[in-house]
Each structure stands twice: as structure tokens, then as C-alpha cells.
Amino acid sequence: MDLPLRRIGNSLGVIVPREALDCWALGEGDLLQWSPEGIRPRQRKPAHQFLDDLKRLISLEVVSRFDTAGIRRHSLQNLARWKRSGVWCAAYDEWHQILSDAGDGELFEAMIGRTDRANRLRQSMPYVGMLPRELVARIREEAAR
């Protein structure tokens, strides 16, 4: 969508369409952020906090919708596929151990715990793809608040 520049006092500005404001959940008084890449809503949280919250919310949703057997099965399938394709990191070794050998308590601690280890493991969560994309988009919006 093209946005024409308009004179506003001694400056130039744009009028942001209602559609964009609704999509971004913004209203009068909220802030936009400019960078060379473009204009976007100002994140209300530091980027690392946003990512930490997003990963935990996704994990909570997975835990609430699936049983542990399903989470383990899906996650181990992802890990096997990633290993075959050469995409591997140390966190995946930890996840593999948790998914294969640990009890449900340790699995839940890794998925939804508030420890540094749980937070670190969630940055490489193997249960991606279990939730519909629309739901993940909604969770992303919630985490941005």
C-alpha cells in the first residue's frame, strides 16, 4: 500500500490506515518505530523478553493441547529429521535425552519452567509444528503486549 507524504506544519508525515492500526493493535498515543528496514510498531518489551515470553506461551499451548506421548513422538520425529539433514546443536542433544529418558516432570520443566535452563532449551524447541499457524500468530501478538 502506498502512503503519500503530506505536509503537517513544517514537517511531512503519513496517515496510517485504520487497517494497519487494527492489525498492529495500535491506537492514538501508541508509538511506531522507524529503522532503515521500515516502520513498525514499537515493541513494548525488550526483544529478548519478547522472545522468551513467546516461546513459553507456545510451550504452554502445546502442553495444554497434547499429551506427553504425542509431544514426545512429534519432537523425536523433528529431531531425527533435523539430524539427518545436518541441522543439529547441543540443545538438541539435551532435548533428545529429556524426550527419550526423562520423566514427564523433567519434560514439563524444560517446556514451561522458568529456570535459565528451560528458557535456553525453549530457544531450540523440538515440538515446533504442533500448533496451527493462525494460533501461533495470535500467541505472537499476545507476547508482544
C-alpha positions as CSV (number, residue, x, y, z in Angstrom):
1,M,0.0,0.0,0.0
2,D,1.4,3.4,-0.9
3,L,1.2,6.1,1.7
4,P,1.6,9.7,0.4
5,L,3.6,12.2,2.3
6,R,1.5,15.1,3.5
7,R,2.5,18.4,4.9
8,I,2.0,18.6,8.7
9,G,3.1,22.0,10.0
10,N,6.8,22.4,9.0
11,S,7.2,18.7,8.5
12,L,6.0,15.9,6.3
13,G,4.0,12.9,7.6
14,V,1.8,10.0,6.6
15,I,-1.6,8.9,7.6
16,V,-1.5,5.3,8.8
17,P,-4.6,3.4,7.5
18,R,-7.1,2.0,10.1
19,E,-6.4,-1.5,8.6
20,A,-2.7,-1.3,9.6
21,L,-3.5,0.1,13.1
22,D,-6.0,-2.7,13.7
23,C,-3.5,-5.3,12.5
24,W,-0.9,-3.9,14.9
25,A,-3.4,-3.3,17.7
26,L,-2.4,0.3,17.9
27,G,-4.3,3.4,18.7
28,E,-3.8,7.1,19.4
29,G,-0.8,7.7,21.6
30,D,1.0,4.4,20.7
31,L,4.4,4.6,19.2
32,L,5.8,3.5,15.9
33,Q,9.5,2.7,15.4
34,W,11.5,3.8,12.3
35,S,14.5,1.9,11.0
36,P,16.2,1.7,7.6
37,E,14.1,-1.5,7.1
38,G,10.8,0.3,7.6
39,I,8.3,1.5,10.1
40,R,6.7,-0.9,12.5
41,P,5.0,-0.9,15.9
42,R,7.4,-0.2,18.8
43,Q,8.0,-3.4,20.8
44,R,6.6,-2.9,24.2
45,K,9.2,-5.3,25.7
46,P,12.9,-5.8,25.0
47,A,13.5,-8.2,22.1
48,H,14.9,-11.0,24.4
49,Q,12.0,-10.7,26.8
50,F,9.5,-10.8,23.9
51,L,11.2,-14.0,22.5
52,D,11.3,-15.6,26.0
53,D,7.6,-14.9,26.6
54,L,6.7,-16.1,23.1
55,K,8.5,-19.4,23.4
56,R,6.9,-20.1,26.8
57,L,3.4,-19.2,25.6
58,I,3.8,-21.5,22.7
59,S,5.0,-24.3,25.0
60,L,2.1,-23.7,27.4
61,E,-0.3,-24.1,24.5
62,V,1.4,-27.3,23.3
63,V,1.2,-28.8,26.9
64,S,-2.5,-27.8,27.2
65,R,-3.4,-29.4,23.8
66,F,-1.4,-32.6,23.6
67,D,-0.5,-35.5,25.8
68,T,3.1,-36.2,26.7
69,A,3.2,-39.2,24.3
70,G,2.2,-37.1,21.4
71,I,4.7,-34.3,22.4
72,R,7.5,-36.9,22.7
73,R,6.6,-38.6,19.4
74,H,6.4,-35.4,17.4
75,S,9.5,-33.9,18.9
76,L,11.6,-37.0,18.4
77,Q,10.5,-37.1,14.8
78,N,11.6,-33.5,14.3
79,L,14.9,-34.2,16.0
80,A,15.5,-37.3,13.8
81,R,14.7,-35.3,10.7
82,W,17.0,-32.4,11.7
83,K,19.8,-34.8,12.5
84,R,19.5,-36.4,9.1
85,S,19.6,-33.0,7.3
86,G,22.7,-31.9,9.3
87,V,20.9,-29.3,11.4
88,W,22.0,-30.0,14.9
89,C,23.0,-28.1,18.1
90,A,23.9,-29.0,21.6
91,A,20.4,-28.2,22.9
92,Y,19.0,-30.9,20.6
93,D,21.2,-33.5,22.5
94,E,19.6,-32.3,25.7
95,W,16.2,-32.4,24.3
96,H,16.8,-35.9,22.9
97,Q,17.8,-37.1,26.4
98,I,14.8,-35.5,28.0
99,L,12.4,-36.8,25.4
100,S,13.8,-40.3,25.4
101,D,14.8,-41.0,29.0
102,A,13.4,-38.4,31.4
103,G,10.1,-38.5,33.2
104,D,7.1,-36.2,32.5
105,G,8.2,-33.8,35.2
106,E,11.5,-33.1,33.6
107,L,9.8,-32.7,30.2
108,F,7.3,-30.2,31.6
109,E,10.1,-28.3,33.4
110,A,12.0,-28.0,30.1
111,M,8.9,-26.9,28.2
112,I,7.3,-24.5,30.6
113,G,9.7,-23.9,33.5
114,R,11.0,-20.5,34.5
115,T,14.6,-21.6,35.0
116,D,17.5,-20.4,32.9
117,R,18.0,-23.9,31.5
118,A,14.3,-24.2,30.5
119,N,14.5,-20.8,28.9
120,R,17.6,-21.8,27.0
121,L,16.1,-25.1,25.8
122,R,12.9,-23.4,24.6
123,Q,15.0,-21.3,22.2
124,S,15.5,-24.6,20.3
125,M,12.2,-26.3,21.0
126,P,11.7,-29.5,19.0
127,Y,7.9,-29.5,19.2
128,V,7.5,-26.9,16.5
129,G,4.8,-27.6,14.0
130,M,2.3,-28.9,16.6
131,L,0.1,-25.8,16.6
132,P,-1.8,-24.2,13.7
133,R,-0.1,-21.2,12.2
134,E,-3.0,-19.0,13.0
135,L,-2.8,-19.8,16.7
136,V,1.0,-19.2,16.7
137,A,0.3,-15.8,15.1
138,R,-2.2,-15.0,17.8
139,I,0.2,-16.1,20.5
140,R,2.9,-13.8,18.9
141,E,0.5,-10.8,19.2
142,E,-0.2,-11.7,22.8
143,A,3.5,-11.9,23.7
144,A,4.2,-8.5,22.1
145,R,1.9,-6.9,24.7
